[in-house]
Amino acid sequence: MSYAYDLERELPHRPEQVWRALTDPGLLSRWFMECDQDLASLPLGGRFTLTDPNAKGWSGILDGELRQRAVPARLVYRTDERNGTSSTTLTWTLDPTESGTRLHLHHAGWQGLRGFMTAQFLRMGWRSLIATNLNDLLDRTQPDTEAP
């Protein structure tokens, strides 16, 4: 059986600003994980690596492949844990609202009991990453520049 979850948040920031935080390697490293490629310019099918230097209990390395990109509305990529224990797909959808952006994350692909447990753990992590880390970064980042 495969497990997935959805998470939706309202952010008081323009879709273009949120998009940049999801694709720019310098900004990704400030709220999520280190990324070795710019996902805004990487060709579809292009490979990238996400690294968590503080990882505990797993390799801390995800090998990714860019699947879809519609600027600034949709970003889809697959990630494979370096040691081969999981392969998941993340789908980010950004919808403009009157006050900013409705951000939707669909994270899917975990298998078996271990996958179910990992999905539940990561669901809590994503809530914090988006509500706190991403939102705080966006609050400090100028809408039309990368610098806070």
Secondary structure by P-SEA (a helix, b strand, c coil): ccccbbbbbbbcccaaaaaaaaccaaaaaacccccccccccccccbbbbbbcccccccccbbbbbbcccccccbbbbccccccccccbbbbbbbbbcccccbbbbbbcccccaaaaaaaaaaaaaaaaaaccaaaaaaaacccccccc
